[in-house]
Amino acid sequence: MISRSADRPRALLLAAAAFAAAPAQAAADDAPRAAWGKAGVSYEQYRTDADECADVGLNADISHIAPVERLRSATRQLENADSQFSASASADPMDAGIRHAQEAASIRAAARPEEQVKAVKEVIFAATQRCMAQHGYVRFALTEAQRSEMAMLKEHSPEWRTYLHKLASDGAILAQQKEALPKG
């Protein structure tokens, strides 16, 4: 088990994710395109391994990767701009407000928070994938019929999870639908 570090920049990532988030679009095509499976794995072991690997991914040390450093730098720049705005707003509030808004927009544009959050997610996902592979799981593509079946079930409900486990523990499905892992 990987220990949780108090200095992990989770708050920064949550703020960046909230800042970068666009309205979620619900679509019938929301069912996953791929999953992980291991022939004959019990439901309990499947859930235990998935939870453990999710924890490994979420606890990956991202504190010093470039995307997090970029977000930290942008945060410091925004805090500095806020301080400067507070100091200069009393002289000409309208002009100070316009300059502050322009500077903040420029900092956000340069930081590209959406790209940074995406890069952080890729690091976390890669750690999760490595863990699943180390536990003997393989990634497999879901067919359109399987995805349609999943779309009819409430996501992450017991029925949805049971159906996914049924697919993920079937050796024939895994052999036929196995996917290569992306490089990286």
LOLOLUM-446948 format. One line per 5 residues: number of its first residue (from 1); their letters; for each residue x negated, y, z of N, C-alpha, C, O. Coordinates in nm, 2 decimals, decimal comma. Layout:
N
NUM> A> X/Y/Z/X/Y/Z/X/Y/Z/X/Y/Z; ...;
% end
This chain:
184
1> MISRS> -0,08/-0,12/0,00/0,00/0,00/0,00/-0,09/0,12/0,00/-0,18/0,13/0,08; -0,06/0,22/-0,08/-0,13/0,34/-0,09/-0,08/0,44/0,01/0,04/0,45/0,02; -0,16/0,50/0,09/-0,12/0,59/0,19/-0,07/0,73/0,12/-0,12/0,77/0,02; 0,02/0,79/0,19/0,07/0,92/0,14/-0,02/1,02/0,20/-0,05/1,03/0,31; -0,06/1,11/0,11/-0,15/1,22/0,15/-0,07/1,35/0,17/0,01/1,39/0,09;
6> ADRPR> -0,09/1,41/0,28/-0,02/1,54/0,32/-0,05/1,65/0,22/0,03/1,74/0,20; -0,17/1,64/0,16/-0,21/1,76/0,07/-0,16/1,73/-0,08/-0,20/1,81/-0,16; -0,08/1,63/-0,10/-0,03/1,60/-0,23/0,05/1,71/-0,28/0,14/1,76/-0,21; 0,03/1,76/-0,40/0,10/1,88/-0,45/0,25/1,85/-0,49/0,29/1,90/-0,60; 0,32/1,78/-0,41/0,46/1,74/-0,45/0,55/1,87/-0,46/0,63/1,88/-0,55;
11> ALLLA> 0,53/1,96/-0,37/0,61/2,08/-0,37/0,59/2,16/-0,50/0,68/2,21/-0,56; 0,46/2,17/-0,54/0,43/2,24/-0,66/0,50/2,17/-0,78/0,55/2,24/-0,87; 0,49/2,04/-0,78/0,55/1,97/-0,89/0,70/1,98/-0,90/0,76/2,00/-1,00; 0,76/1,97/-0,78/0,91/1,99/-0,77/0,95/2,13/-0,82/1,05/2,15/-0,89; 0,87/2,23/-0,78/0,90/2,37/-0,82/0,88/2,38/-0,97/0,97/2,44/-1,04;
16> AAAFA> 0,78/2,32/-1,03/0,75/2,33/-1,17/0,86/2,25/-1,25/0,91/2,30/-1,35; 0,90/2,14/-1,19/1,01/2,06/-1,26/1,14/2,14/-1,26/1,21/2,14/-1,36; 1,17/2,20/-1,15/1,29/2,28/-1,14/1,29/2,39/-1,24/1,39/2,43/-1,30; 1,17/2,46/-1,24/1,15/2,57/-1,33/1,17/2,53/-1,48/1,22/2,60/-1,56; 1,11/2,41/-1,51/1,11/2,37/-1,65/1,23/2,29/-1,69/1,25/2,27/-1,81;
21> AAPAQ> 1,31/2,26/-1,60/1,43/2,17/-1,63/1,53/2,24/-1,72/1,56/2,36/-1,70; 1,57/2,17/-1,82/1,68/2,22/-1,90/1,81/2,14/-1,86/1,80/2,04/-1,80; 1,92/2,19/-1,89/2,04/2,12/-1,86/2,04/1,98/-1,91/2,01/1,96/-2,03; 2,08/1,88/-1,83/2,08/1,74/-1,87/2,19/1,72/-1,97/2,30/1,77/-1,95; 2,16/1,65/-2,07/2,26/1,62/-2,17/2,31/1,47/-2,16/2,23/1,38/-2,17;
26> AAADD> 2,43/1,45/-2,13/2,48/1,32/-2,11/2,51/1,27/-2,25/2,57/1,34/-2,34; 2,47/1,14/-2,28/2,49/1,08/-2,41/2,52/0,94/-2,39/2,47/0,88/-2,29; 2,59/0,88/-2,48/2,61/0,73/-2,48/2,48/0,66/-2,50/2,47/0,54/-2,47; 2,38/0,73/-2,55/2,26/0,67/-2,58/2,16/0,67/-2,47/2,04/0,67/-2,49; 2,21/0,69/-2,34/2,12/0,70/-2,23/2,06/0,57/-2,18/1,97/0,58/-2,09;
31> APRAA> 2,11/0,46/-2,22/2,06/0,33/-2,18/1,91/0,32/-2,21/1,86/0,37/-2,31; 1,83/0,26/-2,12/1,68/0,25/-2,15/1,66/0,18/-2,28/1,73/0,10/-2,32; 1,54/0,21/-2,34/1,50/0,15/-2,46/1,41/0,03/-2,43/1,39/-0,06/-2,52; 1,35/0,03/-2,31/1,26/-0,08/-2,28/1,27/-0,10/-2,13/1,32/-0,02/-2,05; 1,22/-0,22/-2,09/1,22/-0,26/-1,95/1,10/-0,35/-1,92/1,03/-0,38/-2,01;
36> WGKAG> 1,09/-0,39/-1,80/0,98/-0,48/-1,76/1,04/-0,61/-1,71/1,15/-0,61/-1,64; 0,98/-0,72/-1,74/1,03/-0,85/-1,70/0,93/-0,95/-1,68/0,81/-0,94/-1,72; 0,97/-1,06/-1,60/0,88/-1,17/-1,58/0,97/-1,29/-1,57/1,06/-1,30/-1,49; 0,94/-1,39/-1,66/1,02/-1,51/-1,67/1,04/-1,57/-1,54/0,94/-1,60/-1,46; 1,17/-1,60/-1,50/1,20/-1,67/-1,38/1,19/-1,60/-1,25/1,22/-1,66/-1,15;
41> VSYEQ> 1,16/-1,47/-1,26/1,15/-1,39/-1,13/1,29/-1,38/-1,06/1,39/-1,36/-1,13; 1,29/-1,40/-0,93/1,41/-1,38/-0,86/1,45/-1,24/-0,85/1,37/-1,15/-0,87; 1,58/-1,22/-0,83/1,63/-1,08/-0,82/1,56/-1,00/-0,71/1,52/-0,89/-0,72; 1,54/-1,07/-0,59/1,48/-1,00/-0,48/1,34/-0,97/-0,51/1,29/-0,86/-0,48; 1,26/-1,06/-0,57/1,12/-1,03/-0,60/1,11/-0,92/-0,71/1,02/-0,83/-0,71;
46> YRTDA> 1,20/-0,92/-0,81/1,21/-0,82/-0,91/1,23/-0,68/-0,85/1,15/-0,59/-0,89; 1,32/-0,67/-0,76/1,34/-0,54/-0,69/1,23/-0,50/-0,61/1,19/-0,38/-0,60; 1,17/-0,60/-0,53/1,05/-0,57/-0,45/0,94/-0,52/-0,53/0,87/-0,42/-0,50; 0,91/-0,59/-0,64/0,79/-0,55/-0,72/0,82/-0,41/-0,79/0,73/-0,33/-0,80; 0,94/-0,39/-0,83/0,98/-0,26/-0,90/0,96/-0,15/-0,80/0,91/-0,04/-0,83;
51> DECAD> 1,01/-0,17/-0,67/1,00/-0,06/-0,57/0,85/-0,04/-0,54/0,81/0,08/-0,52; 0,77/-0,15/-0,52/0,63/-0,13/-0,49/0,56/-0,05/-0,60/0,48/0,04/-0,57; 0,58/-0,09/-0,73/0,51/-0,02/-0,84/0,56/0,12/-0,85/0,48/0,21/-0,89; 0,69/0,15/-0,83/0,73/0,29/-0,83/0,66/0,37/-0,72/0,62/0,48/-0,75; 0,64/0,31/-0,61/0,57/0,37/-0,50/0,42/0,40/-0,54/0,37/0,50/-0,51;
56> VGLNA> 0,36/0,30/-0,61/0,22/0,32/-0,65/0,22/0,44/-0,75/0,13/0,52/-0,74; 0,31/0,45/-0,84/0,32/0,56/-0,94/0,34/0,69/-0,87/0,27/0,79/-0,89; 0,43/0,70/-0,77/0,46/0,82/-0,70/0,35/0,86/-0,61/0,34/0,98/-0,58; 0,27/0,77/-0,57/0,16/0,80/-0,48/0,02/0,81/-0,56/-0,08/0,83/-0,49; 0,03/0,81/-0,69/-0,09/0,83/-0,76/-0,15/0,96/-0,73/-0,08/1,06/-0,71;
61> DISHI> -0,29/0,97/-0,71/-0,35/1,09/-0,68/-0,36/1,19/-0,80/-0,44/1,17/-0,89; -0,27/1,28/-0,80/-0,26/1,38/-0,90/-0,31/1,52/-0,86/-0,31/1,61/-0,94; -0,37/1,52/-0,74/-0,41/1,65/-0,68/-0,51/1,73/-0,76/-0,52/1,85/-0,76; -0,59/1,66/-0,84/-0,70/1,73/-0,91/-0,70/1,71/-1,06/-0,80/1,73/-1,13; -0,58/1,67/-1,11/-0,57/1,65/-1,26/-0,55/1,79/-1,32/-0,49/1,88/-1,26;
66> APVER> -0,59/1,81/-1,44/-0,58/1,94/-1,51/-0,44/2,00/-1,51/-0,43/2,12/-1,49; -0,34/1,92/-1,54/-0,20/1,98/-1,54/-0,16/2,05/-1,41/-0,10/2,15/-1,40; -0,20/1,98/-1,30/-0,17/2,03/-1,16/-0,25/2,16/-1,14/-0,20/2,25/-1,08; -0,38/2,15/-1,18/-0,46/2,27/-1,16/-0,41/2,39/-1,24/-0,41/2,50/-1,19; -0,35/2,36/-1,36/-0,29/2,47/-1,44/-0,17/2,53/-1,37/-0,15/2,65/-1,37;
71> LRSAT> -0,09/2,44/-1,31/0,03/2,49/-1,24/-0,01/2,57/-1,11/0,05/2,67/-1,08; -0,11/2,52/-1,04/-0,16/2,59/-0,93/-0,21/2,73/-0,97/-0,17/2,83/-0,90; -0,28/2,74/-1,07/-0,34/2,87/-1,12/-0,22/2,96/-1,15/-0,22/3,08/-1,12; -0,12/2,91/-1,23/-0,01/2,99/-1,26/0,07/3,04/-1,14/0,11/3,15/-1,13; 0,08/2,95/-1,04/0,15/2,99/-0,92/0,08/3,10/-0,85/0,14/3,20/-0,80;
76> RQLEN> -0,06/3,09/-0,84/-0,14/3,20/-0,78/-0,12/3,33/-0,85/-0,11/3,43/-0,80; -0,12/3,32/-0,99/-0,11/3,44/-1,07/0,03/3,50/-1,05/0,04/3,63/-1,04; 0,13/3,42/-1,04/0,27/3,47/-1,01/0,28/3,54/-0,88/0,34/3,64/-0,86; 0,22/3,47/-0,78/0,22/3,53/-0,64/0,14/3,67/-0,64/0,19/3,76/-0,58; 0,03/3,67/-0,71/-0,04/3,80/-0,72/0,04/3,91/-0,79/0,04/4,02/-0,75;
81> ADSQF> 0,11/3,87/-0,90/0,19/3,96/-0,97/0,31/4,01/-0,88/0,34/4,13/-0,88; 0,36/3,92/-0,80/0,47/3,96/-0,71/0,42/4,06/-0,60/0,48/4,16/-0,57; 0,30/4,04/-0,55/0,24/4,13/-0,46/0,21/4,27/-0,52/0,24/4,37/-0,46; 0,16/4,27/-0,64/0,13/4,39/-0,71/0,26/4,47/-0,74/0,27/4,59/-0,73; 0,37/4,39/-0,77/0,50/4,45/-0,80/0,55/4,52/-0,67/0,60/4,63/-0,67;
86> SASAS> 0,54/4,45/-0,56/0,59/4,50/-0,43/0,52/4,63/-0,40/0,58/4,73/-0,35; 0,39/4,64/-0,42/0,31/4,75/-0,39/0,34/4,87/-0,48/0,34/4,99/-0,44; 0,37/4,84/-0,61/0,39/4,95/-0,71/0,53/4,99/-0,73/0,56/5,09/-0,80; 0,63/4,91/-0,68/0,77/4,93/-0,71/0,82/5,06/-0,65/0,91/5,12/-0,71; 0,76/5,11/-0,54/0,81/5,23/-0,48/0,79/5,36/-0,57/0,86/5,45/-0,56;
91> ADPMD> 0,68/5,36/-0,64/0,64/5,48/-0,72/0,74/5,49/-0,84/0,80/5,60/-0,86; 0,76/5,39/-0,92/0,86/5,39/-1,03/0,92/5,26/-1,04/0,87/5,17/-1,12; 1,03/5,23/-0,97/1,08/5,09/-0,97/1,12/5,04/-1,11/1,10/4,92/-1,13; 1,17/5,12/-1,20/1,21/5,07/-1,33/1,09/5,02/-1,41/1,09/4,91/-1,46; 0,99/5,11/-1,41/0,87/5,08/-1,49/0,80/4,96/-1,42/0,75/4,87/-1,50;
96> AGIRH> 0,79/4,95/-1,29/0,73/4,84/-1,22/0,80/4,71/-1,25/0,74/4,61/-1,27; 0,93/4,72/-1,25/1,01/4,60/-1,28/0,99/4,54/-1,41/0,98/4,42/-1,43; 0,99/4,63/-1,51/0,96/4,59/-1,65/0,83/4,53/-1,67/0,81/4,42/-1,72; 0,72/4,59/-1,61/0,59/4,54/-1,62/0,58/4,40/-1,55/0,52/4,31/-1,60; 0,64/4,39/-1,43/0,64/4,27/-1,36/0,71/4,15/-1,44/0,66/4,04/-1,44;
101> AQEAA> 0,82/4,18/-1,50/0,89/4,08/-1,58/0,81/4,04/-1,70/0,80/3,92/-1,73; 0,75/4,13/-1,76/0,66/4,10/-1,87/0,54/4,02/-1,83/0,50/3,92/-1,90; 0,48/4,05/-1,72/0,36/3,98/-1,67/0,40/3,84/-1,63/0,33/3,74/-1,66; 0,51/3,82/-1,56/0,56/3,69/-1,52/0,59/3,60/-1,64/0,56/3,49/-1,64; 0,66/3,66/-1,74/0,69/3,59/-1,86/0,56/3,54/-1,93/0,55/3,43/-1,98;
106> SIRAA> 0,46/3,63/-1,93/0,33/3,60/-2,00/0,26/3,48/-1,92/0,21/3,39/-1,98; 0,27/3,49/-1,79/0,20/3,38/-1,71/0,27/3,25/-1,73/0,21/3,15/-1,75; 0,41/3,25/-1,73/0,48/3,13/-1,76/0,46/3,07/-1,90/0,44/2,95/-1,91; 0,45/3,16/-1,99/0,43/3,11/-2,13/0,29/3,05/-2,14/0,27/2,95/-2,21; 0,19/3,11/-2,08/0,05/3,06/-2,09/0,04/2,93/-2,01/-0,04/2,84/-2,05;
111> ARPEE> 0,11/2,91/-1,90/0,10/2,79/-1,82/0,17/2,67/-1,89/0,14/2,56/-1,86; 0,27/2,70/-1,97/0,35/2,59/-2,04/0,39/2,48/-1,93/0,35/2,37/-1,95; 0,47/2,52/-1,83/0,50/2,43/-1,73/0,57/2,30/-1,78/0,55/2,19/-1,72; 0,65/2,30/-1,88/0,71/2,18/-1,93/0,61/2,08/-1,98/0,62/1,96/-1,95; 0,50/2,13/-2,04/0,40/2,04/-2,09/0,32/1,99/-1,97/0,28/1,87/-1,97;
116> QVKAV> 0,30/2,07/-1,87/0,22/2,02/-1,75/0,30/1,92/-1,68/0,24/1,81/-1,64; 0,43/1,94/-1,66/0,51/1,84/-1,59/0,51/1,71/-1,67/0,50/1,60/-1,61; 0,52/1,72/-1,80/0,52/1,60/-1,88/0,39/1,52/-1,87/0,39/1,40/-1,86; 0,28/1,59/-1,86/0,15/1,53/-1,85/0,14/1,46/-1,71/0,08/1,35/-1,70; 0,19/1,52/-1,61/0,19/1,46/-1,48/0,27/1,34/-1,47/0,23/1,24/-1,42;
121> KEVIF> 0,39/1,34/-1,54/0,48/1,23/-1,54/0,41/1,11/-1,62/0,42/1,00/-1,58; 0,33/1,14/-1,72/0,26/1,04/-1,79/0,16/0,97/-1,70/0,14/0,85/-1,71; 0,09/1,04/-1,62/-0,01/0,99/-1,52/0,06/0,89/-1,42/0,02/0,78/-1,40; 0,17/0,94/-1,37/0,25/0,86/-1,28/0,31/0,74/-1,34/0,30/0,63/-1,29; 0,36/0,75/-1,46/0,41/0,64/-1,54/0,30/0,53/-1,57/0,33/0,41/-1,56;
126> AATQR> 0,19/0,58/-1,61/0,08/0,49/-1,64/0,04/0,41/-1,52/0,01/0,29/-1,53; 0,03/0,47/-1,40/0,00/0,40/-1,28/0,11/0,29/-1,25/0,08/0,18/-1,20; 0,23/0,33/-1,27/0,34/0,23/-1,25/0,33/0,12/-1,35/0,35/0,00/-1,31; 0,30/0,15/-1,47/0,29/0,04/-1,57/0,17/-0,05/-1,54/0,19/-0,18/-1,55; 0,06/0,00/-1,50/-0,05/-0,08/-1,46/-0,01/-0,18/-1,34/-0,05/-0,29/-1,34;
131> CMAQH> 0,06/-0,13/-1,25/0,10/-0,21/-1,14/0,19/-0,32/-1,18/0,18/-0,43/-1,14; 0,29/-0,29/-1,27/0,38/-0,39/-1,32/0,30/-0,50/-1,39/0,33/-0,62/-1,38; 0,21/-0,46/-1,48/0,13/-0,56/-1,55/0,04/-0,64/-1,45/0,03/-0,76/-1,48; -0,01/-0,58/-1,35/-0,09/-0,65/-1,25/0,00/-0,75/-1,17/-0,06/-0,86/-1,13; 0,12/-0,73/-1,16/0,22/-0,82/-1,10/0,27/-0,93/-1,20/0,35/-1,01/-1,16;
136> GYVRF> 0,22/-0,93/-1,32/0,25/-1,03/-1,42/0,37/-1,00/-1,51/0,43/-1,09/-1,57; 0,42/-0,87/-1,50/0,53/-0,83/-1,58/0,49/-0,79/-1,72/0,38/-0,75/-1,74; 0,58/-0,80/-1,82/0,56/-0,76/-1,95/0,67/-0,66/-1,99/0,78/-0,66/-1,94; 0,63/-0,56/-2,07/0,73/-0,47/-2,12/0,80/-0,53/-2,24/0,74/-0,59/-2,33; 0,93/-0,51/-2,24/1,01/-0,56/-2,35/1,11/-0,46/-2,40/1,16/-0,38/-2,32;
141> ALTEA> 1,14/-0,46/-2,53/1,23/-0,37/-2,59/1,37/-0,42/-2,57/1,39/-0,54/-2,58; 1,46/-0,34/-2,54/1,60/-0,38/-2,53/1,67/-0,36/-2,67/1,64/-0,27/-2,74; 1,75/-0,46/-2,71/1,82/-0,45/-2,84/1,93/-0,35/-2,83/1,97/-0,31/-2,72; 1,98/-0,31/-2,94/2,10/-0,22/-2,94/2,22/-0,28/-2,87/2,29/-0,21/-2,79; 2,24/-0,41/-2,89/2,35/-0,48/-2,82/2,33/-0,48/-2,67/2,42/-0,45/-2,59;
146> QRSEM> 2,21/-0,50/-2,62/2,18/-0,50/-2,48/2,19/-0,36/-2,42/2,25/-0,34/-2,31; 2,15/-0,26/-2,50/2,16/-0,12/-2,45/2,31/-0,08/-2,45/2,35/-0,01/-2,36; 2,39/-0,13/-2,54/2,53/-0,10/-2,54/2,60/-0,16/-2,42/2,68/-0,09/-2,36; 2,56/-0,28/-2,39/2,61/-0,35/-2,27/2,58/-0,27/-2,14/2,66/-0,25/-2,06; 2,45/-0,22/-2,14/2,41/-0,15/-2,02/2,48/-0,01/-2,01/2,51/0,03/-1,90;
151> AMLKE> 2,51/0,05/-2,12/2,57/0,18/-2,13/2,72/0,17/-2,07/2,77/0,27/-2,03; 2,77/0,05/-2,08/2,91/0,03/-2,03/2,91/0,02/-1,87/3,02/0,03/-1,81; 2,80/0,00/-1,81/2,79/-0,02/-1,67/2,74/0,11/-1,61/2,66/0,19/-1,67; 2,78/0,14/-1,49/2,73/0,26/-1,42/2,59/0,24/-1,39/2,54/0,14/-1,33; 2,51/0,34/-1,43/2,36/0,33/-1,42/2,32/0,31/-1,27/2,37/0,38/-1,18;
156> HSPEW> 2,23/0,22/-1,25/2,18/0,18/-1,12/2,28/0,12/-1,02/2,25/0,10/-0,91; 2,40/0,09/-1,08/2,49/0,02/-0,99/2,45/-0,13/-0,97/2,36/-0,17/-1,05; 2,50/-0,20/-0,88/2,46/-0,34/-0,86/2,49/-0,42/-0,99/2,41/-0,51/-1,02; 2,59/-0,39/-1,06/2,62/-0,46/-1,19/2,51/-0,43/-1,30/2,47/-0,52/-1,37; 2,47/-0,31/-1,30/2,37/-0,26/-1,40/2,24/-0,33/-1,37/2,17/-0,38/-1,46;
161> RTYLH> 2,20/-0,33/-1,24/2,08/-0,39/-1,20/2,08/-0,55/-1,22/1,98/-0,60/-1,26; 2,19/-0,61/-1,19/2,21/-0,75/-1,21/2,19/-0,79/-1,36/2,12/-0,88/-1,40; 2,26/-0,71/-1,45/2,25/-0,73/-1,59/2,10/-0,71/-1,64/2,05/-0,80/-1,71; 2,04/-0,61/-1,59/1,90/-0,59/-1,63/1,81/-0,70/-1,58/1,72/-0,75/-1,66; 1,83/-0,75/-1,46/1,75/-0,86/-1,41/1,78/-0,98/-1,49/1,68/-1,06/-1,52;
166> KLASD> 1,90/-1,01/-1,53/1,93/-1,12/-1,62/1,84/-1,12/-1,74/1,79/-1,22/-1,78; 1,83/-1,00/-1,80/1,75/-0,99/-1,92/1,60/-1,00/-1,89/1,53/-1,07/-1,96; 1,56/-0,94/-1,78/1,42/-0,93/-1,75/1,36/-1,06/-1,70/1,24/-1,08/-1,69; 1,44/-1,15/-1,66/1,39/-1,28/-1,60/1,41/-1,39/-1,71/1,37/-1,51/-1,68; 1,46/-1,36/-1,82/1,48/-1,46/-1,93/1,36/-1,48/-2,02/1,33/-1,38/-2,09;
171> GAILA> 1,29/-1,59/-2,00/1,16/-1,61/-2,08/1,18/-1,60/-2,23/1,09/-1,55/-2,30; 1,29/-1,64/-2,28/1,31/-1,64/-2,43/1,33/-1,49/-2,47/1,27/-1,45/-2,57; 1,40/-1,41/-2,40/1,41/-1,27/-2,43/1,28/-1,20/-2,42/1,24/-1,12/-2,51; 1,20/-1,23/-2,32/1,07/-1,17/-2,30/0,98/-1,20/-2,42/0,90/-1,12/-2,47; 0,98/-1,33/-2,46/0,89/-1,37/-2,57/0,93/-1,31/-2,70/0,85/-1,27/-2,78;
176> QQKEA> 1,06/-1,29/-2,73/1,11/-1,24/-2,85/1,10/-1,08/-2,86/1,08/-1,03/-2,97; 1,11/-1,02/-2,74/1,12/-0,87/-2,74/1,01/-0,80/-2,68/1,01/-0,68/-2,65; 0,90/-0,87/-2,65/0,78/-0,82/-2,59/0,73/-0,70/-2,67/0,72/-0,70/-2,79; 0,69/-0,60/-2,60/0,63/-0,47/-2,66/0,48/-0,46/-2,61/0,45/-0,50/-2,50; 0,40/-0,41/-2,69/0,26/-0,38/-2,65/0,27/-0,25/-2,57/0,35/-0,16/-2,59;
181> LPKG> 0,18/-0,24/-2,47/0,17/-0,12/-2,39/0,10/-0,01/-2,46/0,01/-0,04/-2,54; 0,15/0,11/-2,45/0,08/0,22/-2,51/-0,06/0,24/-2,46/-0,08/0,21/-2,34; -0,15/0,28/-2,54/-0,29/0,31/-2,50/-0,29/0,43/-2,41/-0,22/0,52/-2,43; -0,38/0,42/-2,32/-0,40/0,54/-2,23/-0,40/0,52/-2,09/-0,42/0,61/-2,01;
% end
